[in-house]
Amino acid sequence: MKNIKAIIFDAYGTLFDVNSAAEKCKDKIGDKWEGFANYWRTTQLEYTWLRSLMKRHKDFWQVTEDSLDKSMKAYEIDSSLRNELLDLYKILSPFKEVPEVLKSLKKKDLKLAILSNGTPTLLNQLVKSNNLDNLFDDLFSIEEVGIYKPDSKVYDIPIKKYNIQKNEVAFLSANTWDVSGGGNYGYNSIWVNRNNNIFDKLDYSPKYQTKQLGELLDIL
């Protein structure tokens, strides 16, 4: 980690809680809110991979809407909640340690960036709504290459922008498939394992894993 020149974060599930939109509506959704939130997220990811394989790209917001529509039907949630859930998704809450960790990292002589499936508009709104917009050098979106993670074209984006080597990147994600994607590409991938999950068998094993982002300061 001594050669690191850029710290790059996944956004959804790593910096921002993807379940926070449904959680804010749990009084209206009821006890099934968490199952619904997980189903929405799983469907959303499946759609990104399937669209990449079919070469029928839709941007992340359209995928988010489509996956929400399926999830609401699957969980029999009143359609009147659709717009509220979508509005809340645009301003997902960060995990509690995120602001302070980013402020500490900003003091180091390193590039700080997000590399995400989200559209540029979504990412800008997400960081601004949480007062984090002044902490990042770049918000990289897969829309630059028109295909979703874990395609290698996505991981190429910051390498080309910063003109650095793959092993000069510390890449953090809570998504095991994303950690493997970045790691197989050549990043120093770190798994943010908030929920004590089991890592996937995808030809990569991260050297480091953390329970929350604060541990990154010790690793560096």
C-alpha beads as a LAMMPS data file, in Angstrom:
LAMMPS data file: protein, C-alpha beads

220 atoms
219 bonds

1 atom types
1 bond types

-500.0 500.0 xlo xhi
-500.0 500.0 ylo yhi
-500.0 500.0 zlo zhi

Masses

1 110.0

Atoms # bond

1 1 1 0.000 0.000 0.000
2 1 1 3.041 2.315 0.120
3 1 1 2.792 3.046 -3.619
4 1 1 -0.843 4.140 -3.534
5 1 1 -1.605 7.314 -5.479
6 1 1 -5.412 7.104 -5.642
7 1 1 -8.137 5.829 -3.333
8 1 1 -11.242 4.955 -5.273
9 1 1 -14.578 4.017 -3.740
10 1 1 -17.608 2.243 -5.012
11 1 1 -20.668 4.335 -4.108
12 1 1 -23.745 2.151 -3.626
13 1 1 -23.466 -0.108 -0.604
14 1 1 -19.947 1.102 0.187
15 1 1 -20.285 4.814 0.926
16 1 1 -24.076 5.016 0.791
17 1 1 -26.672 2.699 2.321
18 1 1 -28.786 1.322 -0.526
19 1 1 -31.460 0.211 1.941
20 1 1 -31.945 3.676 3.413
21 1 1 -34.638 4.658 0.883
22 1 1 -36.913 1.765 1.865
23 1 1 -36.019 2.160 5.539
24 1 1 -37.329 5.738 5.501
25 1 1 -40.649 4.329 4.265
26 1 1 -40.794 1.382 6.649
27 1 1 -43.817 2.756 8.497
28 1 1 -45.743 2.621 5.220
29 1 1 -44.227 -0.623 3.899
30 1 1 -44.362 -2.541 7.170
31 1 1 -42.169 -5.378 8.433
32 1 1 -41.349 -6.544 4.912
33 1 1 -39.400 -3.337 4.149
34 1 1 -35.965 -4.957 4.556
35 1 1 -36.761 -7.981 2.410
36 1 1 -38.175 -5.642 -0.191
37 1 1 -35.076 -3.414 -0.072
38 1 1 -32.757 -6.406 -0.549
39 1 1 -34.890 -7.722 -3.415
40 1 1 -34.810 -4.310 -5.113
41 1 1 -31.023 -4.148 -4.830
42 1 1 -30.512 -7.712 -6.064
43 1 1 -32.799 -7.152 -9.051
44 1 1 -31.073 -3.859 -9.832
45 1 1 -27.664 -5.565 -9.963
46 1 1 -28.984 -8.485 -12.000
47 1 1 -30.351 -6.045 -14.564
48 1 1 -26.969 -4.293 -14.899
49 1 1 -25.200 -7.588 -15.585
50 1 1 -27.881 -8.917 -17.927
51 1 1 -27.997 -5.682 -19.922
52 1 1 -24.199 -5.714 -20.232
53 1 1 -24.283 -9.285 -21.531
54 1 1 -27.176 -8.568 -23.921
55 1 1 -25.547 -5.288 -25.043
56 1 1 -28.815 -3.483 -24.371
57 1 1 -27.612 -0.671 -22.164
58 1 1 -29.894 1.461 -20.045
59 1 1 -28.439 3.940 -17.589
60 1 1 -28.480 3.211 -13.871
61 1 1 -31.492 5.376 -13.136
62 1 1 -33.616 3.563 -15.718
63 1 1 -32.408 0.236 -14.313
64 1 1 -33.272 1.431 -10.797
65 1 1 -36.808 2.304 -11.897
66 1 1 -37.293 -0.990 -13.724
67 1 1 -36.030 -3.042 -10.787
68 1 1 -38.233 -1.073 -8.395
69 1 1 -41.320 -1.787 -10.510
70 1 1 -40.641 -5.527 -10.389
71 1 1 -39.889 -5.435 -6.661
72 1 1 -43.049 -3.535 -5.790
73 1 1 -45.102 -6.137 -7.633
74 1 1 -43.230 -9.000 -5.976
75 1 1 -43.824 -7.537 -2.495
76 1 1 -47.300 -6.172 -3.258
77 1 1 -46.389 -2.613 -2.284
78 1 1 -48.829 0.164 -3.106
79 1 1 -47.855 1.952 -6.322
80 1 1 -48.450 5.304 -4.618
81 1 1 -45.054 4.858 -2.900
82 1 1 -43.126 4.604 -6.171
83 1 1 -42.195 8.269 -6.590
84 1 1 -41.332 8.677 -2.915
85 1 1 -38.971 5.692 -3.013
86 1 1 -37.297 6.978 -6.164
87 1 1 -36.848 10.451 -4.709
88 1 1 -35.286 8.951 -1.578
89 1 1 -32.935 6.829 -3.680
90 1 1 -31.437 10.005 -5.121
91 1 1 -30.379 11.113 -1.631
92 1 1 -29.357 7.839 0.041
93 1 1 -27.780 8.247 3.465
94 1 1 -24.032 7.647 3.894
95 1 1 -22.824 5.139 6.455
96 1 1 -22.097 6.999 9.679
97 1 1 -18.280 6.921 9.530
98 1 1 -18.023 8.049 5.896
99 1 1 -17.826 11.865 6.269
100 1 1 -15.048 11.833 8.870
101 1 1 -13.015 9.169 7.082
102 1 1 -13.179 11.109 3.816
103 1 1 -12.125 14.309 5.576
104 1 1 -9.111 12.518 7.050
105 1 1 -8.137 11.061 3.678
106 1 1 -8.492 14.449 2.014
107 1 1 -5.532 15.652 4.072
108 1 1 -3.264 13.088 2.401
109 1 1 -1.557 13.679 -0.932
110 1 1 -3.784 11.201 -2.771
111 1 1 -6.496 11.350 -5.374
112 1 1 -9.954 10.579 -3.945
113 1 1 -12.647 9.428 -6.325
114 1 1 -15.846 7.446 -6.747
115 1 1 -16.133 4.815 -9.492
116 1 1 -19.766 3.841 -9.816
117 1 1 -22.546 2.373 -11.904
118 1 1 -24.489 5.552 -11.154
119 1 1 -25.030 8.254 -13.749
120 1 1 -23.093 11.532 -13.417
121 1 1 -26.305 13.328 -12.404
122 1 1 -27.124 10.745 -9.723
123 1 1 -23.617 10.800 -8.282
124 1 1 -23.481 14.589 -8.164
125 1 1 -26.855 14.754 -6.413
126 1 1 -25.841 12.011 -3.989
127 1 1 -22.645 13.688 -2.792
128 1 1 -24.131 17.192 -2.718
129 1 1 -27.186 16.135 -0.700
130 1 1 -24.824 14.702 1.923
131 1 1 -22.356 17.640 1.866
132 1 1 -19.543 15.473 0.529
133 1 1 -19.056 17.155 -2.837
134 1 1 -15.900 19.044 -1.809
135 1 1 -14.067 15.867 -0.775
136 1 1 -13.668 14.104 -4.131
137 1 1 -11.372 14.869 -7.037
138 1 1 -13.605 12.951 -9.450
139 1 1 -16.911 11.121 -9.683
140 1 1 -16.361 8.497 -12.370
141 1 1 -19.452 6.946 -13.975
142 1 1 -19.673 3.817 -16.095
143 1 1 -21.606 5.961 -18.571
144 1 1 -18.202 7.001 -19.941
145 1 1 -17.833 3.506 -21.416
146 1 1 -21.484 2.407 -21.627
147 1 1 -21.135 -0.904 -19.807
148 1 1 -21.479 -1.889 -16.147
149 1 1 -19.012 -3.237 -13.639
150 1 1 -17.237 -5.602 -13.476
151 1 1 -16.209 -4.998 -17.109
152 1 1 -12.530 -4.024 -17.258
153 1 1 -13.355 -0.932 -19.332
154 1 1 -14.874 0.566 -16.175
155 1 1 -11.764 0.018 -14.060
156 1 1 -9.701 1.562 -16.864
157 1 1 -11.388 4.964 -16.443
158 1 1 -9.398 6.355 -13.475
159 1 1 -6.153 4.778 -14.708
160 1 1 -6.398 6.754 -17.927
161 1 1 -7.478 9.961 -16.188
162 1 1 -4.684 9.932 -13.585
163 1 1 -2.048 8.269 -15.781
164 1 1 -1.095 5.852 -13.015
165 1 1 -0.475 2.116 -12.721
166 1 1 -3.203 -0.316 -11.694
167 1 1 -1.331 -1.303 -8.531
168 1 1 -1.208 2.362 -7.454
169 1 1 -4.961 2.263 -6.758
170 1 1 -6.613 1.251 -3.501
171 1 1 -10.161 0.312 -4.444
172 1 1 -12.856 -0.169 -1.815
173 1 1 -16.190 -1.859 -2.297
174 1 1 -18.736 -3.655 -0.147
175 1 1 -19.763 -5.749 -3.158
176 1 1 -17.701 -8.932 -3.418
177 1 1 -18.129 -9.173 -7.196
178 1 1 -16.830 -5.585 -7.489
179 1 1 -13.852 -6.303 -5.222
180 1 1 -13.050 -9.296 -7.438
181 1 1 -13.576 -7.267 -10.594
182 1 1 -11.180 -4.572 -9.452
183 1 1 -8.718 -7.074 -8.019
184 1 1 -8.597 -9.208 -11.146
185 1 1 -8.072 -6.025 -13.141
186 1 1 -5.018 -5.168 -11.022
187 1 1 -6.223 -2.844 -8.274
188 1 1 -5.397 -3.326 -4.611
189 1 1 -8.976 -4.186 -3.743
190 1 1 -10.229 -3.916 -0.177
191 1 1 -13.472 -5.564 0.873
192 1 1 -15.729 -3.498 3.140
193 1 1 -17.486 -6.404 4.854
194 1 1 -20.062 -4.638 7.025
195 1 1 -22.317 -7.648 7.539
196 1 1 -19.841 -10.482 8.122
197 1 1 -20.602 -12.048 4.728
198 1 1 -18.745 -14.800 2.867
199 1 1 -16.514 -13.787 -0.027
200 1 1 -17.280 -15.098 -3.517
201 1 1 -15.007 -17.521 -5.382
202 1 1 -14.148 -15.419 -8.413
203 1 1 -10.382 -15.905 -8.812
204 1 1 -9.466 -13.142 -6.390
205 1 1 -8.942 -12.952 -2.652
206 1 1 -8.470 -9.477 -1.147
207 1 1 -5.435 -8.965 1.060
208 1 1 -7.446 -6.648 3.307
209 1 1 -11.014 -6.530 4.522
210 1 1 -12.626 -4.104 6.916
211 1 1 -15.888 -3.866 8.819
212 1 1 -16.124 -0.131 8.201
213 1 1 -14.151 2.509 6.340
214 1 1 -12.328 3.854 9.387
215 1 1 -10.027 0.831 9.296
216 1 1 -8.684 2.038 5.968
217 1 1 -6.694 4.712 7.809
218 1 1 -4.792 1.959 9.669
219 1 1 -4.153 0.001 6.473
220 1 1 -2.682 3.049 4.746

Bonds

1 1 1 2
2 1 2 3
3 1 3 4
4 1 4 5
5 1 5 6
6 1 6 7
7 1 7 8
8 1 8 9
9 1 9 10
10 1 10 11
11 1 11 12
12 1 12 13
13 1 13 14
14 1 14 15
15 1 15 16
16 1 16 17
17 1 17 18
18 1 18 19
19 1 19 20
20 1 20 21
21 1 21 22
22 1 22 23
23 1 23 24
24 1 24 25
25 1 25 26
26 1 26 27
27 1 27 28
28 1 28 29
29 1 29 30
30 1 30 31
31 1 31 32
32 1 32 33
33 1 33 34
34 1 34 35
35 1 35 36
36 1 36 37
37 1 37 38
38 1 38 39
39 1 39 40
40 1 40 41
41 1 41 42
42 1 42 43
43 1 43 44
44 1 44 45
45 1 45 46
46 1 46 47
47 1 47 48
48 1 48 49
49 1 49 50
50 1 50 51
51 1 51 52
52 1 52 53
53 1 53 54
54 1 54 55
55 1 55 56
56 1 56 57
57 1 57 58
58 1 58 59
59 1 59 60
60 1 60 61
61 1 61 62
62 1 62 63
63 1 63 64
64 1 64 65
65 1 65 66
66 1 66 67
67 1 67 68
68 1 68 69
69 1 69 70
70 1 70 71
71 1 71 72
72 1 72 73
73 1 73 74
74 1 74 75
75 1 75 76
76 1 76 77
77 1 77 78
78 1 78 79
79 1 79 80
80 1 80 81
81 1 81 82
82 1 82 83
83 1 83 84
84 1 84 85
85 1 85 86
86 1 86 87
87 1 87 88
88 1 88 89
89 1 89 90
90 1 90 91
91 1 91 92
92 1 92 93
93 1 93 94
94 1 94 95
95 1 95 96
96 1 96 97
97 1 97 98
98 1 98 99
99 1 99 100
100 1 100 101
101 1 101 102
102 1 102 103
103 1 103 104
104 1 104 105
105 1 105 106
106 1 106 107
107 1 107 108
108 1 108 109
109 1 109 110
110 1 110 111
111 1 111 112
112 1 112 113
113 1 113 114
114 1 114 115
115 1 115 116
116 1 116 117
117 1 117 118
118 1 118 119
119 1 119 120
120 1 120 121
121 1 121 122
122 1 122 123
123 1 123 124
124 1 124 125
125 1 125 126
126 1 126 127
127 1 127 128
128 1 128 129
129 1 129 130
130 1 130 131
131 1 131 132
132 1 132 133
133 1 133 134
134 1 134 135
135 1 135 136
136 1 136 137
137 1 137 138
138 1 138 139
139 1 139 140
140 1 140 141
141 1 141 142
142 1 142 143
143 1 143 144
144 1 144 145
145 1 145 146
146 1 146 147
147 1 147 148
148 1 148 149
149 1 149 150
150 1 150 151
151 1 151 152
152 1 152 153
153 1 153 154
154 1 154 155
155 1 155 156
156 1 156 157
157 1 157 158
158 1 158 159
159 1 159 160
160 1 160 161
161 1 161 162
162 1 162 163
163 1 163 164
164 1 164 165
165 1 165 166
166 1 166 167
167 1 167 168
168 1 168 169
169 1 169 170
170 1 170 171
171 1 171 172
172 1 172 173
173 1 173 174
174 1 174 175
175 1 175 176
176 1 176 177
177 1 177 178
178 1 178 179
179 1 179 180
180 1 180 181
181 1 181 182
182 1 182 183
183 1 183 184
184 1 184 185
185 1 185 186
186 1 186 187
187 1 187 188
188 1 188 189
189 1 189 190
190 1 190 191
191 1 191 192
192 1 192 193
193 1 193 194
194 1 194 195
195 1 195 196
196 1 196 197
197 1 197 198
198 1 198 199
199 1 199 200
200 1 200 201
201 1 201 202
202 1 202 203
203 1 203 204
204 1 204 205
205 1 205 206
206 1 206 207
207 1 207 208
208 1 208 209
209 1 209 210
210 1 210 211
211 1 211 212
212 1 212 213
213 1 213 214
214 1 214 215
215 1 215 216
216 1 216 217
217 1 217 218
218 1 218 219
219 1 219 220
